[in-house]
């Protein structure tokens, strides 16, 4: 049994070293992209990419393990070595082909290998020099890696049966356990496309990609753009005239259902605040041109939570009091009813998720987004994103690093502080507060709350109702943070943007701008959405607001609607109505106003889709 286990270990080590060698060669070919990086950074890249390599190796080792297990029952002859050698020859050939295509196409497509990039080779849509480089690299890599595997297998001799067979059970079970654990541990570092997003330097993340895993995952995990493709394939009709009922067009006649629901707006929490401050000075909401900025995305907190009353008091009493110190936007809406982390993408980039297709699922496109972080980075801001949960979920770490955040802190990085598992806000917010107070650079931070899961156990029992209790807990932790900041020297030049996120079908969310950097106070009744925040902040801070084409400046006079998506469709909040357009069903349009809103919604969504495809 010792020889059998030794063969498996040798094969695993050889495959892992081969993948590591391919990674080193990739970094060597594109060393010009590593400007400013040190040897230590290169080793850090190999370690992080090695987790993905380990997962790939363990998956490839399942076939040799099955062969070795079979040999304990029936023994082997020369055929066993030949079959194993053929298998390894196929594996090295495929991996060499993927490596060669990855190196040859990297500068052509601007990102690591996926299905879309591979189509360029299949269609011969690349220059001849690229094709020659690809063929040359493939042949050379296959010859070298195939020869190494031939040497590894050369020492394998025939195996006899194991008698008694129970002697083989424990060693083979242990080897299977190693394979399963290694594959699972490695895959835990793969958010999308075989990459470990761990650095704010884009080349380090790119070099950590395992091209084979990237290719496989891009084939298996593909966004569903079919609703938008149906929209993009037709000519946009002329805008409907308000006085006429818009007739059904080719898309609407058999694919869209419009539902009109009454918009319910609860009474204002602080009734004494002036509504819709019309004086010119409110257009300039900030008294500091370049303040420190902290955006708090309250995951799962809707307007109904903000207005919830228990025992005659507001459940979120701290925020209801805090909103009197700044601007409260009463008619504010989420960009998605159910897509995880859609709010985080919207408030930092102005992009909304499309029906069935999240932008962060395509990391290389995220890197080309115009974001607040990119603009603030050029002004010397330190940009950080914090969350007590797992940002590998839904590929958010890839999005945050890809869009330029200097540092991303989630439950994985917080393990450094000795905290295990997902952390609630009482643990993470004090750390972020300390970080903000200690920062000597201008600071832009985003925090995503992590305590609204009504099923998780919180160190808090204020209310019997779980949702009320969770909302009150989030509210109290934000209140504690605000009190600390007010007594620090950071408050006077600090802007805090607090925004909720949708939970199920509740679209209305609270949004307020408070802090020492805010000039004035009041309630703004005009409609807005999470996608409007980047453009609004850019305008207030003297940045390029035009760089965010899919939002409006909330301080402008422009008429606006709030657009959103949901599973299977998209919609808009306009005036007193919430309209939903479902794809794939018959439709009904009640009047010309709804027809006009439908037209504008489709035009907006089509623009987002087209820009995403061309990015």
C-alpha positions as CSV (number, residue, x, y, z in Angstrom):
1,X,0.0,0.0,0.0
2,X,2.9,2.3,0.6
3,X,3.9,2.3,-3.1
4,X,0.3,3.1,-4.1
5,X,0.0,6.0,-1.8
6,X,3.5,7.2,-3.0
7,X,2.3,7.2,-6.6
8,X,-0.7,9.3,-5.8
9,X,1.4,11.8,-3.8
10,X,4.0,12.1,-6.6
11,X,1.3,12.7,-9.3
12,X,-0.4,15.3,-7.1
13,X,2.9,17.2,-6.5
14,X,3.9,17.0,-10.1
15,X,0.6,18.5,-11.3
16,X,0.7,21.2,-8.7
17,X,4.3,22.1,-9.7
18,X,3.3,22.2,-13.3
19,X,0.4,24.7,-12.7
20,X,2.8,26.8,-10.6
21,X,5.3,26.8,-13.4
22,X,2.6,28.0,-15.8
23,X,1.8,30.8,-13.4
24,X,5.4,31.9,-13.1
25,X,5.8,31.8,-16.9
26,X,2.7,34.0,-17.3
27,X,4.1,36.6,-14.9
28,X,7.5,36.4,-16.7
29,X,5.8,37.0,-20.1
30,X,4.0,40.1,-18.7
31,X,6.5,41.4,-16.2
32,X,6.0,44.9,-17.7
33,X,2.5,44.9,-16.1
34,X,4.1,44.3,-12.6
35,X,5.6,47.8,-12.3
36,X,5.9,48.7,-8.7
37,X,5.6,45.1,-7.4
38,X,8.3,43.3,-5.4
39,X,9.4,39.7,-5.3
40,X,7.4,39.3,-2.1
41,X,4.3,40.5,-4.0
42,X,5.0,37.8,-6.6
43,X,5.3,35.1,-4.0
44,X,2.0,36.3,-2.4
45,X,0.4,36.0,-5.8
46,X,1.7,32.4,-6.1
47,X,0.3,31.5,-2.7
48,X,-3.1,32.9,-3.4
49,X,-3.3,31.4,-6.8
50,X,-2.0,28.1,-5.4
51,X,-5.3,27.6,-3.6
52,X,-7.1,27.5,-6.9
53,X,-4.4,25.3,-8.4
54,X,-4.8,22.9,-5.4
55,X,-8.5,22.6,-6.1
56,X,-7.8,21.9,-9.8
57,X,-5.2,19.2,-9.0
58,X,-7.5,17.5,-6.5
59,X,-10.2,17.2,-9.2
60,X,-7.7,15.8,-11.7
61,X,-6.5,13.3,-9.1
62,X,-9.9,11.5,-8.8
63,X,-9.1,9.4,-11.9
64,X,-5.7,8.1,-10.6
65,X,-7.3,7.5,-7.2
66,X,-10.0,5.3,-8.8
67,X,-7.3,3.4,-10.7
68,X,-5.3,2.8,-7.6
69,X,-8.3,1.7,-5.7
70,X,-9.2,-0.7,-8.4
71,X,-5.7,-2.2,-8.4
72,X,-6.2,-3.2,-4.7
73,X,-9.0,-5.6,-5.9
74,X,-7.8,-7.1,-9.1
75,X,-4.1,-6.2,-9.3
76,X,-2.5,-4.6,-12.4
77,X,-0.3,-5.4,-15.3
78,X,1.6,-3.2,-17.8
79,X,-1.8,-1.9,-19.0
80,X,-2.2,0.1,-15.8
81,X,0.8,2.2,-16.4
82,X,-0.2,2.8,-20.1
83,X,-3.7,3.9,-19.2
84,X,-2.3,6.3,-16.5
85,X,0.3,7.7,-18.9
86,X,-2.4,8.2,-21.6
87,X,-4.6,10.0,-19.1
88,X,-1.8,12.3,-18.0
89,X,-0.8,13.0,-21.6
90,X,-4.4,14.2,-22.3
91,X,-4.4,16.3,-19.2
92,X,-1.1,18.0,-19.9
93,X,-2.1,18.6,-23.5
94,X,-5.3,20.3,-22.5
95,X,-3.7,22.3,-19.7
96,X,-0.8,23.3,-22.1
97,X,-3.4,24.4,-24.7
98,X,-5.2,26.5,-22.2
99,X,-2.0,28.1,-20.9
100,X,-0.8,28.9,-24.4
101,X,-4.2,30.5,-25.3
102,X,-4.1,32.5,-22.1
103,X,-0.7,33.9,-22.7
104,X,-1.3,34.6,-26.4
105,X,-4.7,36.3,-25.9
106,X,-4.1,38.2,-22.6
107,X,-3.1,41.5,-24.3
108,X,-5.6,41.1,-27.1
109,X,-8.7,40.8,-24.9
110,X,-7.3,42.6,-21.8
111,X,-8.2,39.9,-19.3
112,X,-7.5,36.2,-18.5
113,X,-9.0,33.4,-20.5
114,X,-12.7,32.7,-20.7
115,X,-15.1,31.3,-23.2
116,X,-15.6,34.6,-25.0
117,X,-11.8,35.0,-25.4
118,X,-11.4,31.5,-26.7
119,X,-14.0,32.1,-29.4
120,X,-11.4,34.5,-31.0
121,X,-9.1,31.6,-31.6
122,X,-11.9,29.3,-32.8
123,X,-13.0,32.0,-35.3
124,X,-9.4,32.9,-36.3
125,X,-10.2,36.5,-35.4
126,X,-6.7,37.2,-34.1
127,X,-3.6,38.4,-36.0
128,X,-1.4,35.6,-37.4
129,X,1.4,36.5,-35.0
130,X,-0.9,35.7,-32.1
131,X,-1.8,32.3,-33.7
132,X,1.9,31.5,-34.2
133,X,2.7,32.4,-30.6
134,X,-0.2,30.2,-29.4
135,X,0.8,27.1,-31.4
136,X,4.5,27.5,-30.4
137,X,3.7,27.9,-26.7
138,X,1.3,24.9,-26.8
139,X,3.8,22.6,-28.4
140,X,6.6,23.6,-26.2
141,X,4.5,23.4,-23.0
142,X,3.0,20.1,-23.9
143,X,6.4,18.5,-24.7
144,X,8.0,19.6,-21.4
145,X,5.0,18.8,-19.2
146,X,4.3,15.5,-20.9
147,X,7.9,14.5,-20.5
148,X,7.8,15.3,-16.8
149,X,4.7,13.2,-16.3
150,X,6.3,10.4,-18.3
151,X,9.2,10.4,-15.9
152,X,6.9,10.4,-12.9
153,X,5.0,7.3,-14.2
154,X,8.1,5.6,-15.4
155,X,8.9,4.2,-12.0
156,X,5.4,2.7,-11.5
157,X,5.4,-1.1,-11.5
158,X,2.6,-3.5,-11.6
159,X,0.6,-3.9,-8.4
160,X,-0.7,-7.1,-6.9
161,X,-3.9,-7.6,-5.1
162,X,-4.1,-6.5,-1.5
163,X,-4.8,-9.4,0.8
164,X,-6.6,-9.1,3.1
165,X,-8.4,-6.3,1.3
166,X,-9.4,-4.5,4.5
167,X,-5.8,-3.3,4.6
168,X,-6.5,-1.0,1.7
169,X,-9.7,0.6,3.1
170,X,-8.0,3.1,5.5
171,X,-5.2,4.3,3.2
172,X,-7.6,4.8,0.2
173,X,-10.2,6.5,2.5
174,X,-7.6,8.9,3.8
175,X,-6.4,9.7,0.3
176,X,-10.0,10.3,-0.8
177,X,-10.4,12.6,2.2
178,X,-7.3,14.6,1.2
179,X,-8.7,14.9,-2.3
180,X,-12.1,16.1,-1.2
181,X,-10.8,18.5,1.4
182,X,-8.2,19.9,-1.0
183,X,-10.8,20.4,-3.7
184,X,-13.2,22.1,-1.3
185,X,-10.7,24.3,0.4
186,X,-9.3,25.5,-2.8
187,X,-12.7,26.1,-4.4
188,X,-13.5,28.3,-1.4
189,X,-11.1,30.8,-2.8
190,X,-12.8,30.9,-6.2
191,X,-15.5,33.5,-6.5
192,X,-15.7,33.5,-10.3
193,X,-13.5,32.5,-13.2
194,X,-10.9,30.7,-11.2
195,X,-9.5,33.8,-9.6
196,X,-8.5,34.8,-6.0
197,X,-9.2,38.5,-5.6
198,X,-7.0,39.5,-2.8
199,X,-5.1,42.7,-3.9
200,X,-5.9,46.2,-5.1
201,X,-3.2,45.7,-7.8
202,X,-5.0,44.4,-10.9
203,X,-2.0,42.4,-12.2
204,X,-1.6,40.4,-9.0
205,X,-5.3,39.4,-9.2
206,X,-4.8,38.6,-12.9
207,X,-1.7,36.5,-12.3
208,X,-3.6,34.5,-9.6
209,X,-6.1,33.2,-12.1
210,X,-6.0,29.6,-13.0
211,X,-6.8,29.7,-16.7
212,X,-8.2,26.2,-16.8
213,X,-10.6,26.9,-14.0
214,X,-11.4,30.2,-15.6
215,X,-12.3,28.6,-18.8
216,X,-14.5,25.9,-17.1
217,X,-16.3,28.3,-14.8
218,X,-17.0,30.9,-17.6
219,X,-18.7,28.1,-19.5
220,X,-20.7,26.9,-16.5
221,X,-21.6,30.3,-14.9
222,X,-22.9,32.6,-17.5
223,X,-25.2,35.6,-16.9
224,X,-28.6,35.3,-18.4
225,X,-29.0,38.3,-20.7
226,X,-31.9,36.9,-22.7
227,X,-34.4,39.5,-21.6
228,X,-32.1,42.3,-22.6
229,X,-31.1,40.6,-25.8
230,X,-34.7,40.5,-26.9
231,X,-35.0,44.2,-26.2
232,X,-31.7,45.0,-27.9
233,X,-32.6,43.1,-31.1
234,X,-35.4,45.4,-32.0
235,X,-35.5,49.1,-33.0
236,X,-36.5,51.4,-30.2
237,X,-39.9,52.9,-31.1
238,X,-40.7,56.6,-31.1
239,X,-41.6,57.8,-27.7
240,X,-45.4,57.6,-27.2
241,X,-47.3,60.9,-27.1
242,X,-49.0,61.5,-23.7
243,X,-52.4,62.1,-25.1
244,X,-52.6,58.8,-27.1
245,X,-52.5,55.2,-25.9
246,X,-49.3,53.6,-27.1
247,X,-50.1,50.6,-29.3
248,X,-48.4,47.3,-28.6
249,X,-45.1,46.9,-30.5
250,X,-43.4,43.7,-31.6
251,X,-41.8,43.0,-28.3
252,X,-44.6,44.1,-26.0
253,X,-47.4,42.2,-27.9
254,X,-46.3,38.9,-26.6
255,X,-43.6,39.3,-24.0
256,X,-44.3,42.0,-21.4
257,X,-46.8,42.3,-18.6
258,X,-47.2,45.7,-17.0
259,X,-48.5,45.7,-13.5
260,X,-49.5,48.9,-11.8
261,X,-49.4,49.0,-8.0
262,X,-50.2,51.9,-5.7
263,X,-47.1,53.5,-4.1
264,X,-47.5,53.6,-0.4
265,X,-45.4,56.3,1.4
266,X,-45.5,56.2,5.2
267,X,-45.6,59.4,7.3
268,X,-42.3,61.1,8.0
269,X,-40.5,60.0,11.1
270,X,-39.6,63.6,12.1
271,X,-42.7,65.6,11.3
272,X,-41.1,68.9,12.3
273,X,-38.5,68.9,9.4
274,X,-39.1,71.3,6.6
275,X,-40.2,69.4,3.4
276,X,-38.7,69.9,0.0
277,X,-36.4,72.8,0.8
278,X,-36.8,75.0,-2.2
279,X,-34.2,77.7,-1.4
280,X,-31.2,77.7,-3.8
281,X,-28.7,77.0,-1.0
282,X,-29.9,73.4,-0.5
283,X,-28.6,72.5,-3.9
284,X,-25.2,72.7,-2.3
285,X,-25.6,70.2,0.5
286,X,-22.0,70.2,1.6
287,X,-20.0,72.8,3.5
288,X,-16.7,71.0,2.8
289,X,-15.6,70.5,-0.7
290,X,-13.6,67.3,-0.2
291,X,-14.9,65.7,3.0
292,X,-14.2,62.3,4.3
293,X,-17.1,60.0,3.2
294,X,-18.6,57.0,4.8
295,X,-21.4,55.2,3.0
296,X,-23.4,52.7,5.1
297,X,-25.5,50.2,3.1
298,X,-28.0,48.7,5.5
299,X,-28.5,45.3,4.0
300,X,-32.2,44.3,4.2
301,X,-33.4,47.5,5.8
302,X,-36.4,49.0,4.0
303,X,-38.5,52.1,4.5
304,X,-41.0,50.0,6.4
305,X,-38.3,49.1,8.9
306,X,-37.3,52.7,9.3
307,X,-40.9,53.7,10.0
308,X,-41.7,50.7,12.2
309,X,-43.1,51.5,15.6
310,X,-43.0,49.2,18.7
311,X,-44.5,50.2,22.1
312,X,-45.1,53.8,20.8
313,X,-41.4,54.3,19.8
314,X,-39.6,54.1,16.5
315,X,-37.6,50.8,16.3
316,X,-34.8,52.7,14.5
317,X,-34.9,55.6,16.9
318,X,-31.2,56.7,16.4
319,X,-31.6,57.1,12.7
320,X,-35.0,58.8,13.0
321,X,-33.3,61.4,15.3
322,X,-30.2,61.6,13.1
323,X,-32.1,62.4,10.0
324,X,-33.0,65.8,11.5
325,X,-29.3,66.8,11.2
326,X,-29.1,66.5,7.5
327,X,-31.2,65.7,4.4
328,X,-33.7,62.8,4.4
329,X,-34.8,61.6,0.9
330,X,-38.3,60.4,1.5
331,X,-39.1,58.8,-1.9
332,X,-36.0,56.7,-2.4
333,X,-35.8,53.2,-3.9
334,X,-33.6,50.2,-4.4
335,X,-32.4,49.2,-7.9
336,X,-33.3,45.5,-7.4
337,X,-35.9,43.6,-5.5
338,X,-33.9,40.5,-4.9
339,X,-30.3,40.5,-6.4
340,X,-27.7,40.2,-3.6
341,X,-25.3,43.1,-3.3
342,X,-27.0,45.1,-6.2
343,X,-27.1,48.1,-3.8
344,X,-23.3,48.0,-3.3
345,X,-22.7,48.1,-7.0
346,X,-25.2,50.9,-7.6
347,X,-24.0,53.2,-4.8
348,X,-20.4,53.0,-5.9
349,X,-20.7,52.9,-9.7
350,X,-24.2,54.0,-10.6
351,X,-24.8,50.8,-12.5
352,X,-27.8,48.6,-11.8
353,X,-28.0,44.9,-12.2
354,X,-29.9,43.6,-15.3
355,X,-32.6,41.0,-15.1
356,X,-30.9,37.7,-14.2
357,X,-27.4,39.1,-14.8
358,X,-25.3,40.8,-12.2
359,X,-22.4,43.0,-13.4
360,X,-20.0,41.7,-10.7
361,X,-20.3,38.2,-12.3
362,X,-18.0,39.5,-15.1
363,X,-14.9,40.7,-13.2
364,X,-13.0,42.1,-16.2
365,X,-15.9,44.4,-17.1
366,X,-16.1,45.7,-13.5
367,X,-12.5,46.9,-13.9
368,X,-13.6,49.2,-16.7
369,X,-16.5,50.8,-14.9
370,X,-16.4,54.4,-13.9
371,X,-16.6,54.5,-10.2
372,X,-16.4,56.9,-7.3
373,X,-13.3,55.0,-6.1
374,X,-11.4,55.6,-9.3
375,X,-12.1,59.4,-9.2
376,X,-11.4,59.8,-5.5
377,X,-8.1,57.8,-5.9
378,X,-6.8,60.4,-8.2
379,X,-7.5,63.0,-5.5
380,X,-5.5,61.1,-2.9
381,X,-8.3,59.5,-1.1
382,X,-7.9,56.2,0.8
383,X,-10.7,53.9,-0.3
384,X,-11.8,50.9,1.7
385,X,-14.8,48.5,1.8
386,X,-15.8,46.7,5.0
387,X,-18.3,44.0,5.7
388,X,-18.7,41.5,8.5
389,X,-19.9,38.8,6.0
390,X,-18.3,36.9,3.2
391,X,-17.6,39.1,0.2
392,X,-16.6,36.1,-1.9
393,X,-20.4,35.5,-2.0
394,X,-21.8,36.8,-5.3
395,X,-18.3,37.8,-6.4
396,X,-18.3,41.0,-4.5
397,X,-14.6,40.9,-3.6
398,X,-13.8,40.8,-7.3
399,X,-16.0,43.8,-8.0
400,X,-14.6,45.9,-5.1
401,X,-10.9,45.2,-5.9
402,X,-11.6,45.5,-9.7
403,X,-13.2,48.9,-9.3
404,X,-10.2,50.3,-7.4
405,X,-10.7,49.9,-3.6
406,X,-7.4,50.1,-1.9
407,X,-8.5,47.6,0.8
408,X,-11.4,45.2,1.2
409,X,-12.1,43.8,4.7
410,X,-14.6,41.0,5.2
411,X,-14.9,37.9,7.5
412,X,-11.9,36.3,5.8
413,X,-9.5,39.2,6.5
414,X,-11.0,39.8,9.9
415,X,-9.7,36.3,10.9
416,X,-6.4,38.2,11.4
417,X,-7.9,39.9,14.3
418,X,-8.8,36.6,15.9
419,X,-12.5,36.8,15.2
420,X,-14.0,33.6,13.8
421,X,-17.0,33.3,11.4
422,X,-19.3,36.0,10.2
423,X,-19.3,39.1,12.4
424,X,-22.2,41.3,13.4
425,X,-22.1,45.0,13.4
426,X,-21.2,45.3,17.1
427,X,-17.9,43.7,16.2
428,X,-17.0,45.3,12.9
429,X,-18.3,48.9,13.2
430,X,-16.0,49.8,16.1
431,X,-13.0,48.5,14.0
432,X,-14.1,50.7,11.1
433,X,-14.6,53.7,13.4
434,X,-11.1,53.4,14.7
435,X,-9.8,53.1,11.2
436,X,-11.6,56.2,10.2
437,X,-10.5,58.2,13.2
438,X,-6.8,57.2,12.7
439,X,-6.7,57.9,9.0
440,X,-4.5,60.8,8.1
441,X,-5.5,60.6,4.4
442,X,-8.8,61.7,3.0
443,X,-11.0,58.7,3.5
444,X,-13.8,57.1,1.4
445,X,-15.3,54.0,3.1
446,X,-18.2,51.8,2.4
447,X,-19.7,49.6,5.1
448,X,-22.3,46.8,4.5
449,X,-24.2,45.9,7.6
450,X,-24.4,42.2,8.4
451,X,-27.0,41.8,11.2
452,X,-30.4,41.9,9.4
453,X,-30.7,38.1,9.0
454,X,-33.7,37.5,11.3
455,X,-32.6,33.9,11.9
456,X,-29.2,34.7,13.2
457,X,-28.6,35.0,17.0
458,X,-27.7,38.6,17.9
459,X,-26.4,39.8,21.3
460,X,-29.6,41.8,21.6
461,X,-33.2,41.1,22.9
462,X,-35.0,44.4,22.8
463,X,-38.0,43.2,20.9
464,X,-39.8,39.8,20.6
465,X,-40.3,40.4,16.9
466,X,-37.2,39.2,15.2
467,X,-37.2,41.7,12.4
468,X,-37.8,44.6,14.8
469,X,-35.0,43.3,17.0
470,X,-32.5,43.0,14.1
471,X,-33.4,46.5,12.8
472,X,-33.1,48.0,16.2
473,X,-29.7,46.3,16.6
474,X,-28.4,47.8,13.4
475,X,-29.8,51.2,14.3
476,X,-28.1,51.1,17.8
477,X,-24.7,50.2,16.4
478,X,-24.8,53.0,13.9
479,X,-25.9,55.3,16.7
480,X,-22.9,54.2,18.8
481,X,-20.5,54.9,15.9
482,X,-22.0,58.3,15.3
483,X,-21.6,59.3,19.0
484,X,-18.0,58.3,18.9
485,X,-17.3,60.2,15.7
486,X,-19.0,63.3,17.0
487,X,-16.6,63.5,19.9
488,X,-13.6,63.0,17.6
489,X,-11.9,65.5,15.4
490,X,-13.3,63.8,12.3
491,X,-16.9,64.8,12.6
492,X,-16.6,68.3,11.2
493,X,-15.4,67.3,7.8
494,X,-17.3,64.0,7.6
495,X,-20.2,63.1,5.3
496,X,-22.2,60.0,6.2
497,X,-24.5,58.6,3.6
498,X,-26.9,56.0,5.0
499,X,-29.0,54.0,2.6
500,X,-31.2,50.9,3.0
501,X,-31.5,48.0,0.6
502,X,-34.5,46.0,-0.7
503,X,-35.9,43.0,1.1
504,X,-38.1,40.9,-1.1
505,X,-40.6,43.0,-2.9
506,X,-40.3,46.1,-0.7
507,X,-38.6,48.7,-2.9
508,X,-38.8,51.8,-0.8
509,X,-35.6,52.3,1.3
510,X,-34.4,55.0,3.7
511,X,-31.6,57.4,2.5
512,X,-30.1,60.3,4.4
513,X,-27.0,62.5,4.2
514,X,-25.7,63.6,7.6
515,X,-22.5,64.6,9.3
516,X,-20.5,67.7,10.1
517,X,-19.8,68.3,6.4
518,X,-23.5,68.7,5.6
519,X,-24.9,72.2,5.2
520,X,-28.5,72.5,6.1
521,X,-31.3,70.0,6.7
522,X,-34.7,69.1,5.5
523,X,-36.8,66.5,3.6
524,X,-36.5,66.0,-0.1
525,X,-39.6,64.5,-1.6
526,X,-38.5,63.9,-5.2
527,X,-37.9,60.4,-6.5
528,X,-34.4,58.9,-6.4
529,X,-32.7,55.5,-6.4
530,X,-29.5,54.0,-5.3
531,X,-28.0,54.4,-8.8
532,X,-28.3,58.2,-8.3
533,X,-25.9,58.4,-5.4
534,X,-22.6,58.3,-7.3
535,X,-23.6,61.1,-9.7
536,X,-25.0,63.2,-6.7
537,X,-21.8,62.8,-4.7
538,X,-19.6,63.5,-7.7
539,X,-21.5,66.8,-8.3
540,X,-21.3,67.8,-4.6
541,X,-17.6,67.0,-4.4
542,X,-16.5,68.7,-7.6
543,X,-15.9,65.5,-9.5
544,X,-17.1,64.5,-13.0
545,X,-20.8,63.8,-12.6
546,X,-21.2,63.2,-16.3
547,X,-19.1,60.0,-15.9
548,X,-22.1,58.4,-14.3
549,X,-24.7,58.3,-17.1
550,X,-27.2,56.0,-15.5
551,X,-28.1,58.2,-12.5
552,X,-29.4,61.7,-11.8
553,X,-28.0,64.4,-9.5
554,X,-30.6,64.4,-6.7
555,X,-29.9,68.1,-6.1
556,X,-30.9,69.0,-9.7
557,X,-34.2,70.0,-11.1
558,X,-34.3,67.1,-13.6
559,X,-37.5,65.1,-13.6
560,X,-36.7,61.6,-12.7
561,X,-38.1,58.1,-12.2
562,X,-36.5,55.2,-10.2
563,X,-35.8,52.1,-12.3
564,X,-35.4,48.7,-10.8
565,X,-35.1,45.1,-11.8
566,X,-36.4,41.8,-10.5
567,X,-36.3,38.2,-11.5
568,X,-37.8,38.0,-14.9
569,X,-38.3,41.7,-15.6
570,X,-37.7,45.3,-14.8
571,X,-39.8,48.3,-13.8
572,X,-40.0,51.9,-12.7
573,X,-41.4,54.1,-9.9
574,X,-43.1,57.1,-11.5
575,X,-45.3,59.6,-9.7
576,X,-47.6,57.6,-7.5
577,X,-47.3,54.2,-9.3
578,X,-44.9,51.3,-9.3
579,X,-44.9,49.6,-12.7
580,X,-43.4,46.2,-13.4
581,X,-42.7,44.8,-16.9
582,X,-42.5,41.0,-17.0
583,X,-40.7,39.3,-19.8
584,X,-42.4,36.3,-21.6
585,X,-46.0,37.1,-20.7
586,X,-48.9,39.0,-22.3
587,X,-49.2,42.6,-21.2
588,X,-51.7,45.3,-20.4
589,X,-51.1,49.0,-20.6
590,X,-53.8,51.0,-18.8
591,X,-53.1,54.5,-20.2
592,X,-50.7,56.6,-22.2
593,X,-48.8,57.7,-19.2
594,X,-47.9,54.1,-18.3
595,X,-47.0,53.6,-22.0
596,X,-44.6,56.5,-21.8
597,X,-43.0,55.2,-18.6
598,X,-42.7,51.8,-20.1
599,X,-40.9,53.3,-23.1
600,X,-38.4,55.2,-20.9
601,X,-37.8,52.2,-18.8
602,X,-37.0,50.0,-21.8
603,X,-34.8,52.7,-23.3
604,X,-32.9,53.0,-20.0
605,X,-32.4,49.3,-19.6
606,X,-31.4,48.9,-23.2
607,X,-28.7,51.6,-22.7
608,X,-27.2,49.8,-19.7
609,X,-27.2,46.5,-21.5
610,X,-25.5,48.0,-24.6
611,X,-22.9,49.8,-22.7
612,X,-22.1,46.6,-20.6
613,X,-21.7,44.5,-23.8
614,X,-19.3,47.1,-25.4
615,X,-17.2,47.6,-22.2
